[in-house]
Amino acid sequence: MISLIPLVVLVPLGSAALALALPGRRRAQQTITVAALAIVVALSAVFMAWVDQHGTLVMQVGGWAAPFGISLVVDRLSALMLLISAVVLLGVLLFSLGQGLADGDDETPVSIYYPTYLVLGAGVCNAFIAGDLFNLYVGFEILLVASYVLITLGGTGPRIRAGVTYVVVSLVSSILFLASIALIYAATGTVNIAQLTLRIAELPSNLQLLLNLALLIAFGVKAAVFPLAFWLPDSYPTAPAPVTAVFAGLLTKVGVYAIIRSQTQLFPFSNIDKLLLVIAALTLLVGILGAVSQLDIKRLLSFTLISHIGYLIFGIGLSTSMGYAATIFYISHHIVVQTTLFLAVGLLERHAGTTSLTSLGGMLRAAPFVAVLFFIPMLNLGGIPPFSGFIGKLGLFTAAADLGTPGAYWLIGVGALVSLLTLYALARAWTLAFWRPRDTALAGSTSTAATSPTTATAPTPTITATAATPATSGGSTEAAMLKGREAALLEHLHDAPDALPLRDQRDTPTLMVAATTGMVIFSLLLTVFAGPLYDYATRAGERIVEPGILVAEVLEQQTSAGNGGSGETVVEGYDPLSGEVGEGS
């Protein structure tokens, strides 16, 4: 079983090389990519079942025992992250296959899209199984290099501008991460996470705090926490729909995963819990305030993405097994639901030609199934019972109440308020896009666009003559009042900086609808099987708050043929637990 661990990285990387060797052969590249991700899904499911029954899997690459070699570690948390990520990658891939069949290579150039997508998946998987900081850094760089290509697909002006911002921010984050690794190595002499658990604990408390904050800043940029999330709303919405979906669902969660590992394994006794709770509250509030002020649905979802990262930092800041269990459950929920919402918006954009609420309307009649596909994950993200979003938030609030500190109680209130505002923002978007008449939206958008054709932002609707004329009956008076309220509401909202003009409606392939439907069903399965999944998350949370368990599993394991090594390669007399060399060396 241990020898299978590298396959979650090697299979996507090898398949990417094979797909790259077949430029222009769309069908072959599609088959290779689907098969590779299906294999990763199967392997991840096997790992998740195995580690839950038998314990953590540890592989010492090349037969070099820790801390000299590279350790690959799969525990309950990493196995769950592997499975959820692989399912999301496969679901989004199927969506992009349907889009490619309809649009050709304009949105996703086939010669580079599929290989790059596989490289992205390999980087994500490598980050989840990394047993040392430098291998974690390599995983981040693999997925970031792939994301640089994916975010600029098509080469349009807005995508290039967003790509430049994304690349610069990512490079700064990577430099900070690499500098933090250098500081940690200088202070401890190792980058193996298990050995760092022992050696960092021996450092002075002020030095521990410095190293902890350095890593937190680097991971905070990647996770998009306040105040380091300024880049996200302008970067993600400009990419093609499948790229935006997979970015929103996965990439920030890799940063959150790294924060979990650093706080539980490297700095379990570094007291920054109050700081994390403050960051969580600010991320929740700033993100949702940005969401309620948006006209463009993609940007609205980007801000809700930032906001809900706050829930994850909330659970980490509690630093209890219950808090980590709720965070693990919620991160699984959020990856799936956020991805699903972006896929549903991709379908909406094809039907309506825009994602701006100034021009959307009447989609409930034009595309009733798309309305349902957006409505279900909308309720889930808003935390309506009995969906998984409600269960995850209830778990966080219960863990906070159990902790009983004033900061925890304040965050319960903030979290409840943000949940209501999330539902308000999404319900308002659904009402304007699907419920109001299409001709009302188009009339207001067209009339204002004619008066200011050069403005960069989408225009706000104006009240039609019927609405402005004094009504002679109760019904027309009510209609005028509603239109006036709608116009006043939209005047206070902001559209995307690079808002595009209304595009022609495009056919929606069955495969795109089927992929989105599959993701909606998968999100509902998280609710149906919430009990077993939350129990699994509880066992994972109980394990990660005991850092000594992983230390023993990684450092005390001797290399043999049975654990995936290539013979015993242990430095004689070296004690990895103490870091000392005995007389026999």
C-alpha positions as CSV (number, residue, x, y, z in Angstrom):
1,M,0.0,0.0,0.0
2,I,2.8,2.4,0.9
3,S,4.4,2.0,-2.6
4,L,1.2,3.5,-4.1
5,I,1.6,6.9,-2.4
6,P,3.7,8.5,-5.1
7,L,1.2,7.5,-7.8
8,V,-1.1,10.4,-6.9
9,V,1.6,12.7,-8.2
10,L,3.4,10.5,-10.8
11,V,0.2,9.5,-12.6
12,P,-0.9,13.1,-13.4
13,L,2.7,14.2,-14.2
14,G,3.3,11.3,-16.5
15,S,0.0,11.7,-18.1
16,A,0.7,15.4,-18.6
17,A,3.9,14.5,-20.4
18,L,2.1,12.0,-22.6
19,A,-0.7,14.5,-23.4
20,L,1.9,17.2,-24.3
21,A,3.5,14.8,-26.7
22,L,0.2,14.6,-28.6
23,P,-0.5,18.2,-29.6
24,G,-3.7,18.8,-31.6
25,R,-5.0,15.3,-30.9
26,R,-8.0,16.4,-28.8
27,R,-9.6,13.0,-28.3
28,A,-6.4,11.4,-27.1
29,Q,-5.6,14.2,-24.7
30,Q,-9.1,14.1,-23.3
31,T,-8.9,10.3,-22.8
32,I,-5.5,10.5,-21.1
33,T,-6.6,13.3,-18.7
34,V,-9.9,11.7,-17.7
35,A,-8.2,8.3,-17.1
36,A,-5.4,9.9,-15.0
37,L,-7.8,11.8,-12.8
38,A,-10.0,8.8,-12.4
39,I,-7.0,6.8,-11.2
40,V,-6.2,9.5,-8.6
41,V,-9.8,9.4,-7.4
42,A,-9.6,5.6,-7.0
43,L,-6.2,5.8,-5.2
44,S,-7.4,8.6,-2.9
45,A,-10.5,6.6,-1.9
46,V,-8.4,3.6,-1.1
47,F,-6.0,5.7,1.0
48,M,-8.9,7.3,2.9
49,A,-10.3,3.9,3.8
50,W,-6.9,2.4,4.7
51,V,-5.6,5.1,6.9
52,D,-8.9,5.3,8.8
53,Q,-8.6,1.6,9.6
54,H,-4.9,1.0,9.9
55,G,-3.2,4.4,10.6
56,T,-0.9,6.8,8.8
57,L,1.0,5.7,5.7
58,V,4.6,6.9,5.5
59,M,7.0,6.4,2.6
60,Q,10.7,7.3,2.7
61,V,11.5,8.0,-0.9
62,G,14.6,6.3,-2.2
63,G,15.0,4.3,0.9
64,W,16.6,7.2,2.8
65,A,15.1,7.2,6.3
66,A,13.8,10.5,7.7
67,P,15.1,13.1,8.2
68,F,17.7,12.6,5.5
69,G,15.3,11.6,2.8
70,I,12.0,12.8,1.5
71,S,9.0,11.7,3.5
72,L,5.6,11.2,1.9
73,V,2.8,11.1,4.5
74,V,-0.9,10.2,4.1
75,D,-3.0,10.5,7.2
76,R,-6.7,11.0,7.6
77,L,-6.6,14.7,6.8
78,S,-4.4,14.4,3.7
79,A,-6.4,11.4,2.4
80,L,-9.6,13.3,2.7
81,M,-8.1,16.3,0.9
82,L,-6.8,14.1,-1.8
83,L,-10.2,12.5,-2.5
84,I,-12.2,15.7,-2.4
85,S,-9.7,17.5,-4.7
86,A,-9.5,14.6,-7.1
87,V,-13.3,14.5,-7.4
88,V,-13.5,18.2,-8.0
89,L,-10.7,18.1,-10.6
90,L,-12.5,15.3,-12.5
91,G,-15.9,17.1,-12.3
92,V,-14.5,20.4,-13.6
93,L,-12.6,18.5,-16.3
94,L,-15.8,17.0,-17.6
95,F,-17.4,20.4,-17.6
96,S,-14.5,21.8,-19.7
97,L,-14.7,18.8,-22.1
98,G,-18.3,19.9,-22.8
99,Q,-17.3,23.5,-23.3
100,G,-14.5,22.5,-25.6
101,L,-16.8,20.4,-27.7
102,A,-19.0,23.5,-28.2
103,D,-16.5,26.3,-28.5
104,G,-13.4,24.6,-29.9
105,D,-10.1,25.8,-28.7
106,D,-10.9,29.5,-28.1
107,E,-11.4,29.2,-24.4
108,T,-9.2,26.2,-23.6
109,P,-6.5,25.6,-26.3
110,V,-6.3,21.9,-26.4
111,S,-2.5,21.6,-26.9
112,I,-1.7,23.1,-23.6
113,Y,-4.9,23.0,-21.5
114,Y,-5.0,19.3,-20.6
115,P,-1.3,18.9,-19.8
116,T,-1.3,22.0,-17.7
117,Y,-4.5,20.9,-15.9
118,L,-2.8,17.6,-15.0
119,V,0.3,19.4,-13.8
120,L,-2.0,21.5,-11.6
121,G,-3.5,18.4,-10.1
122,A,-0.1,16.9,-9.5
123,G,1.0,20.0,-7.6
124,V,-2.1,19.9,-5.4
125,C,-1.6,16.3,-4.6
126,N,2.1,16.7,-3.9
127,A,1.3,19.5,-1.4
128,F,-1.2,17.3,0.5
129,I,1.3,14.4,0.9
130,A,4.4,16.4,1.6
131,G,6.3,15.4,4.8
132,D,8.8,18.2,4.7
133,L,8.6,21.9,4.1
134,F,10.7,22.0,1.0
135,N,8.6,19.3,-0.7
136,L,5.5,21.4,0.3
137,Y,7.1,24.4,-1.4
138,V,7.7,22.3,-4.5
139,G,4.1,21.3,-4.5
140,F,3.0,24.9,-4.3
141,E,5.3,25.9,-7.1
142,I,4.1,23.1,-9.4
143,L,0.5,24.2,-9.0
144,L,1.3,27.9,-9.3
145,V,3.3,27.4,-12.5
146,A,0.3,25.6,-14.0
147,S,-2.1,28.2,-12.7
148,Y,-0.1,31.0,-14.4
149,V,-0.9,29.3,-17.8
150,L,-4.5,28.5,-17.0
151,I,-5.5,31.9,-15.8
152,T,-4.3,33.6,-19.0
153,L,-5.8,31.1,-21.5
154,G,-7.2,32.9,-24.5
155,G,-4.8,35.8,-24.2
156,T,-7.5,38.5,-23.8
157,G,-6.7,41.9,-22.3
158,P,-8.5,41.4,-19.0
159,R,-7.0,37.9,-18.5
160,I,-3.5,39.1,-19.1
161,R,-3.9,42.0,-16.7
162,A,-5.4,39.7,-14.1
163,G,-2.7,37.2,-14.8
164,V,0.0,39.7,-14.2
165,T,-1.5,40.6,-10.8
166,Y,-1.8,36.9,-9.9
167,V,1.7,36.1,-11.0
168,V,3.3,39.0,-9.0
169,V,1.4,38.2,-5.8
170,S,2.1,34.5,-6.1
171,L,5.8,35.1,-6.7
172,V,6.0,37.4,-3.6
173,S,4.2,34.7,-1.6
174,S,6.6,32.0,-2.8
175,I,9.6,34.2,-2.0
176,L,8.2,34.7,1.5
177,F,7.7,30.9,1.9
178,L,11.2,30.1,0.7
179,A,12.7,32.7,3.0
180,S,10.7,31.3,5.9
181,I,12.1,27.8,5.1
182,A,15.6,29.2,5.1
183,L,15.1,30.8,8.5
184,I,13.6,27.6,9.9
185,Y,16.5,25.5,8.5
186,A,19.0,28.0,9.9
187,A,17.4,27.7,13.3
188,T,16.9,24.0,13.4
189,G,19.0,22.3,10.8
190,T,16.2,20.4,9.2
191,V,13.1,20.8,7.1
192,N,11.4,17.5,7.9
193,I,8.1,18.4,9.5
194,A,8.2,15.6,12.0
195,Q,11.7,16.5,13.2
196,L,10.8,20.2,13.2
197,T,8.1,19.4,15.8
198,L,10.8,18.4,18.2
199,R,13.4,21.0,17.4
200,I,11.2,24.1,17.1
201,A,9.8,23.3,20.6
202,E,13.4,23.8,21.9
203,L,13.8,27.3,20.4
204,P,13.2,30.5,22.4
205,S,9.5,31.5,22.4
206,N,10.2,34.8,20.6
207,L,12.0,33.0,17.8
208,Q,9.2,30.5,17.5
209,L,6.8,33.4,17.2
210,L,8.9,35.0,14.5
211,L,9.1,31.8,12.4
212,N,5.4,31.2,12.9
213,L,4.4,34.6,11.7
214,A,6.7,34.3,8.7
215,L,5.0,31.1,7.6
216,L,1.6,32.5,8.4
217,I,2.1,35.5,6.1
218,A,3.3,33.3,3.3
219,F,0.4,30.8,3.6
220,G,-2.0,33.7,4.3
221,V,-1.4,35.1,0.8
222,K,-2.1,31.7,-0.8
223,A,-5.2,31.1,1.4
224,A,-6.5,34.7,0.7
225,V,-7.1,35.8,4.3
226,F,-7.5,39.4,5.2
227,P,-5.6,41.7,4.5
228,L,-3.8,39.5,2.0
229,A,-6.8,38.7,-0.3
230,F,-6.9,41.9,-2.4
231,W,-5.7,40.0,-5.5
232,L,-8.4,37.4,-5.7
233,P,-11.6,39.2,-6.8
234,D,-9.8,40.7,-9.8
235,S,-7.9,37.5,-10.8
236,Y,-10.3,34.5,-10.7
237,P,-13.4,35.9,-12.5
238,T,-11.5,36.7,-15.7
239,A,-10.4,33.1,-16.4
240,P,-12.5,30.6,-18.4
241,A,-15.4,29.1,-16.4
242,P,-13.8,25.7,-15.6
243,V,-10.5,27.4,-14.6
244,T,-12.3,29.8,-12.3
245,A,-14.2,26.9,-10.7
246,V,-11.2,24.8,-10.0
247,F,-9.2,27.8,-8.7
248,A,-12.0,28.9,-6.4
249,G,-12.5,25.4,-5.1
250,L,-9.0,24.2,-4.6
251,L,-6.1,26.7,-4.6
252,T,-7.0,28.7,-1.6
253,K,-7.7,25.5,0.4
254,V,-4.1,24.3,-0.2
255,G,-3.0,27.4,1.7
256,V,-5.5,26.7,4.5
257,Y,-4.2,23.1,4.6
258,A,-0.6,24.4,5.0
259,I,-1.8,26.7,7.9
260,I,-3.4,23.7,9.6
261,R,-0.2,21.7,9.3
262,S,2.0,24.5,10.5
263,Q,-0.2,25.3,13.5
264,T,-0.7,21.7,14.6
265,Q,2.7,20.2,13.7
266,L,5.3,22.9,13.7
267,F,4.0,25.4,16.3
268,P,1.5,23.6,18.5
269,F,2.6,25.7,21.5
270,S,3.0,29.1,19.8
271,N,0.3,31.3,21.1
272,I,-1.2,33.1,18.1
273,D,-4.7,31.8,18.6
274,K,-6.1,35.2,19.4
275,L,-4.5,36.7,16.3
276,L,-6.0,33.9,14.2
277,L,-9.4,34.6,15.6
278,V,-9.1,38.3,14.8
279,I,-7.9,37.5,11.3
280,A,-10.9,35.1,10.9
281,A,-13.4,37.8,12.0
282,L,-11.9,40.4,9.7
283,T,-11.8,38.0,6.7
284,L,-15.4,37.0,7.3
285,L,-16.7,40.6,7.5
286,V,-14.6,42.2,4.8
287,G,-15.3,39.4,2.4
288,I,-19.0,39.4,2.8
289,L,-19.2,43.2,2.7
290,G,-17.5,43.1,-0.6
291,A,-19.9,40.4,-1.8
292,V,-23.1,42.4,-1.0
293,S,-21.8,45.3,-3.0
294,Q,-21.2,43.4,-6.3
295,L,-23.3,43.4,-9.5
296,D,-21.2,40.7,-11.3
297,I,-22.0,37.2,-10.0
298,K,-18.5,36.0,-10.5
299,R,-17.0,38.7,-8.4
300,L,-19.8,38.2,-5.8
301,L,-18.8,34.6,-5.5
302,S,-15.1,35.6,-5.3
303,F,-15.8,37.7,-2.3
304,T,-17.9,35.0,-0.7
305,L,-14.9,32.7,-1.2
306,I,-12.7,35.1,0.8
307,S,-15.4,35.4,3.4
308,H,-15.7,31.7,3.9
309,I,-12.0,31.3,4.3
310,G,-12.7,33.1,7.5
311,Y,-14.7,30.2,8.8
312,L,-11.8,27.9,8.2
313,I,-9.4,30.2,10.1
314,F,-12.0,30.4,12.8
315,G,-11.8,26.7,13.4
316,I,-7.9,26.7,13.3
317,G,-7.8,29.6,15.8
318,L,-9.8,27.6,18.3
319,S,-6.9,25.1,18.5
320,T,-9.1,22.3,19.8
321,S,-9.8,18.9,18.4
322,M,-13.5,19.9,18.0
323,G,-12.4,23.1,16.2
324,Y,-10.2,21.2,13.8
325,A,-12.8,18.5,13.2
326,A,-15.3,21.2,12.2
327,T,-12.7,22.9,10.0
328,I,-11.9,19.6,8.2
329,F,-15.6,19.0,7.6
330,Y,-16.2,22.6,6.4
331,I,-13.2,22.6,4.1
332,S,-14.5,19.5,2.3
333,H,-18.0,21.2,2.0
334,H,-16.6,24.5,0.8
335,I,-14.4,23.0,-1.9
336,V,-17.3,21.2,-3.4
337,V,-20.0,23.9,-3.0
338,Q,-17.9,26.8,-4.2
339,T,-16.8,24.9,-7.3
340,T,-20.4,23.9,-8.0
341,L,-21.6,27.5,-7.8
342,F,-19.0,28.7,-10.3
343,L,-19.9,25.9,-12.7
344,A,-23.6,26.9,-12.4
345,V,-22.6,30.5,-13.2
346,G,-20.7,29.2,-16.2
347,L,-23.9,27.7,-17.5
348,L,-25.8,30.9,-16.7
349,E,-23.3,32.9,-18.7
350,R,-23.8,30.7,-21.7
351,H,-27.6,31.1,-21.6
352,A,-27.7,34.8,-20.9
353,G,-24.4,36.1,-22.4
354,T,-23.4,37.9,-19.3
355,T,-23.0,37.5,-15.5
356,S,-23.8,41.1,-14.7
357,L,-27.1,41.6,-12.8
358,T,-27.8,44.7,-14.8
359,S,-28.6,42.6,-17.9
360,L,-29.7,39.3,-16.3
361,G,-33.4,38.5,-15.9
362,G,-36.0,35.9,-16.8
363,M,-33.7,33.0,-16.6
364,L,-36.1,30.9,-14.5
365,R,-38.2,30.6,-17.6
366,A,-35.4,30.5,-20.1
367,A,-33.2,28.0,-18.2
368,P,-35.2,26.4,-15.3
369,F,-32.7,23.6,-14.7
370,V,-29.8,26.0,-14.4
371,A,-31.9,27.9,-11.9
372,V,-32.2,24.8,-9.8
373,L,-28.5,24.0,-10.2
374,F,-27.6,27.4,-8.8
375,F,-30.3,27.4,-6.1
376,I,-29.3,24.2,-4.3
377,P,-25.6,25.1,-3.7
378,M,-26.7,28.7,-2.9
379,L,-28.8,27.4,0.0
380,N,-25.9,25.1,1.0
381,L,-23.3,27.9,1.1
382,G,-25.7,30.1,3.0
383,G,-26.0,27.5,5.7
384,I,-29.6,26.6,5.4
385,P,-30.4,23.4,7.3
386,P,-30.1,20.5,6.7
387,F,-27.3,21.1,4.2
388,S,-23.7,20.4,4.9
389,G,-23.0,24.1,5.2
390,F,-25.3,24.4,8.2
391,I,-23.7,21.3,9.7
392,G,-20.2,22.7,9.3
393,K,-21.1,26.1,10.8
394,L,-22.9,24.4,13.6
395,G,-19.8,22.4,14.4
396,L,-17.7,25.5,14.4
397,F,-20.1,27.4,16.7
398,T,-20.4,24.4,19.0
399,A,-16.6,24.1,19.3
400,A,-16.4,27.9,20.0
401,A,-19.1,27.6,22.7
402,D,-17.3,24.7,24.2
403,L,-14.1,26.8,24.4
404,G,-16.0,29.5,26.1
405,T,-13.7,32.5,25.6
406,P,-15.0,36.0,24.9
407,G,-13.3,36.0,21.5
408,A,-14.9,32.7,20.6
409,Y,-18.4,34.0,21.5
410,W,-17.8,37.1,19.4
411,L,-16.9,35.0,16.5
412,I,-20.1,33.0,16.8
413,G,-22.0,36.2,16.4
414,V,-19.9,37.3,13.5
415,G,-20.2,33.9,11.8
416,A,-24.0,33.9,12.2
417,L,-24.2,37.4,10.7
418,V,-22.0,36.5,7.8
419,S,-24.0,33.4,7.1
420,L,-27.2,35.6,6.9
421,L,-25.4,38.1,4.6
422,T,-24.2,35.3,2.4
423,L,-27.7,34.1,1.9
424,Y,-28.9,37.6,1.3
425,A,-26.3,38.3,-1.4
426,L,-26.8,35.1,-3.2
427,A,-30.6,35.2,-2.9
428,R,-30.6,38.7,-4.3
429,A,-28.5,37.6,-7.2
430,W,-30.8,34.6,-7.8
431,T,-33.9,36.8,-7.7
432,L,-32.5,39.4,-10.1
433,A,-31.1,36.9,-12.5
434,F,-33.8,34.3,-12.6
435,W,-37.0,35.8,-11.2
436,R,-37.4,39.3,-12.6
437,P,-38.5,39.7,-16.2
438,R,-35.8,39.7,-18.8
439,D,-37.1,42.7,-20.8
440,T,-37.0,44.9,-17.7
441,A,-33.3,44.1,-17.2
442,L,-32.4,44.6,-20.8
443,A,-34.4,47.8,-21.1
444,G,-32.6,49.4,-18.2
445,S,-29.2,48.2,-19.2
446,T,-29.6,49.3,-22.9
447,S,-30.9,52.8,-22.1
448,T,-28.1,53.6,-19.7
449,A,-25.4,52.0,-22.0
450,A,-26.6,54.3,-24.8
451,T,-25.9,57.4,-22.7
452,S,-22.4,56.3,-21.5
453,P,-20.9,53.9,-24.1
454,T,-17.3,54.3,-23.0
455,T,-17.7,53.6,-19.3
456,A,-15.7,50.6,-18.1
457,T,-18.3,49.4,-15.7
458,A,-21.6,47.9,-16.5
459,P,-24.4,50.5,-16.5
460,T,-27.1,50.7,-13.9
461,P,-30.7,50.2,-15.1
462,T,-33.0,53.2,-15.3
463,I,-36.6,53.3,-14.5
464,T,-38.8,53.0,-17.6
465,A,-41.4,55.5,-18.6
466,T,-44.1,53.4,-17.2
467,A,-42.4,53.3,-13.8
468,A,-41.8,57.0,-13.8
469,T,-45.3,58.0,-14.8
470,P,-47.8,58.4,-11.9
471,A,-49.9,55.3,-11.8
472,T,-53.7,55.4,-11.9
473,S,-54.3,52.1,-10.3
474,G,-53.0,50.2,-7.3
475,G,-51.3,47.5,-9.4
476,S,-49.4,50.0,-11.5
477,T,-48.4,52.0,-8.4
478,E,-47.0,48.9,-6.8
479,A,-45.1,48.0,-10.0
480,A,-43.7,51.5,-10.2
481,M,-42.6,51.3,-6.6
482,L,-40.9,47.9,-7.1
483,K,-39.1,49.1,-10.2
484,G,-38.0,52.2,-8.3
485,R,-36.6,50.1,-5.5
486,E,-34.8,47.9,-7.9
487,A,-33.2,50.8,-9.7
488,A,-32.1,52.3,-6.4
489,L,-30.6,49.0,-5.3
490,L,-28.6,48.5,-8.4
491,E,-27.3,52.1,-8.3
492,H,-25.4,51.3,-5.1
493,L,-23.8,48.1,-6.5
494,H,-20.5,47.9,-8.4
495,D,-19.8,45.9,-11.5
496,A,-16.5,44.3,-12.5
497,P,-13.7,46.7,-13.6
498,D,-13.4,44.9,-16.9
499,A,-17.2,44.3,-17.5
500,L,-17.7,42.8,-20.9
501,P,-20.6,43.8,-23.2
502,L,-23.6,41.5,-23.5
503,R,-22.6,38.5,-25.6
504,D,-24.8,36.3,-27.8
505,Q,-26.3,33.2,-26.2
506,R,-24.4,30.0,-26.8
507,D,-25.5,26.4,-26.9
508,T,-25.0,24.5,-23.7
509,P,-23.7,21.0,-24.3
510,T,-25.3,18.2,-22.3
511,L,-21.9,17.2,-20.9
512,M,-21.5,20.7,-19.2
513,V,-25.0,20.3,-17.6
514,A,-24.3,16.7,-16.6
515,A,-21.0,17.7,-15.0
516,T,-22.6,20.5,-13.0
517,T,-25.5,18.2,-12.0
518,G,-23.0,15.6,-10.8
519,M,-21.2,18.2,-8.7
520,V,-24.6,19.3,-7.2
521,I,-25.4,15.6,-6.4
522,F,-21.9,15.2,-4.8
523,S,-22.6,18.3,-2.7
524,L,-25.9,16.7,-1.6
525,L,-24.1,13.5,-0.7
526,L,-22.0,15.5,1.7
527,T,-25.3,16.2,3.5
528,V,-26.7,12.7,3.2
529,F,-23.5,11.2,4.6
530,A,-22.6,14.1,6.9
531,G,-22.7,11.8,10.0
532,P,-20.0,9.4,8.8
533,L,-18.0,12.2,7.3
534,Y,-18.1,14.3,10.4
535,D,-17.1,11.3,12.5
536,Y,-14.1,10.8,10.2
537,A,-13.3,14.5,10.5
538,T,-13.5,14.2,14.3
539,R,-11.0,11.3,14.3
540,A,-8.7,13.4,12.0
541,G,-9.0,16.4,14.4
542,E,-8.2,14.3,17.4
543,R,-5.1,12.9,15.7
544,I,-3.6,16.2,14.4
545,V,-3.8,17.9,17.9
546,E,-1.4,15.2,19.1
547,P,1.8,16.1,17.1
548,G,3.8,13.4,18.9
549,I,1.9,10.7,17.1
550,L,3.1,11.8,13.6
551,V,6.6,12.3,14.9
552,A,6.8,8.7,16.1
553,E,5.2,7.4,12.9
554,V,7.7,9.2,10.6
555,L,10.9,9.2,12.6
556,E,10.8,5.8,14.3
557,Q,9.9,3.9,11.1
558,Q,13.0,2.1,9.7
559,T,13.3,1.7,5.9
560,S,12.7,-1.7,4.4
561,A,11.3,-3.1,1.2
562,G,7.9,-3.3,2.8
563,N,7.5,0.5,3.1
564,G,8.4,1.5,-0.4
565,G,12.1,2.0,0.0
566,S,14.9,0.4,-2.0
567,G,16.9,-1.2,0.8
568,E,17.9,0.0,4.3
569,T,19.6,3.4,4.1
570,V,19.9,4.5,7.7
571,V,22.9,6.5,9.0
572,E,24.3,4.2,11.7
573,G,24.1,5.5,15.2
574,Y,21.9,8.5,14.2
575,D,18.9,9.1,16.5
576,P,16.3,11.1,14.5
577,L,14.3,11.8,17.6
578,S,17.2,13.5,19.4
579,G,19.2,14.5,16.3
580,E,22.4,13.1,17.9
581,V,25.0,10.7,16.5
582,G,26.1,7.9,18.7
583,E,29.4,6.1,19.0
584,G,28.7,3.6,16.2
585,S,28.5,6.2,13.5
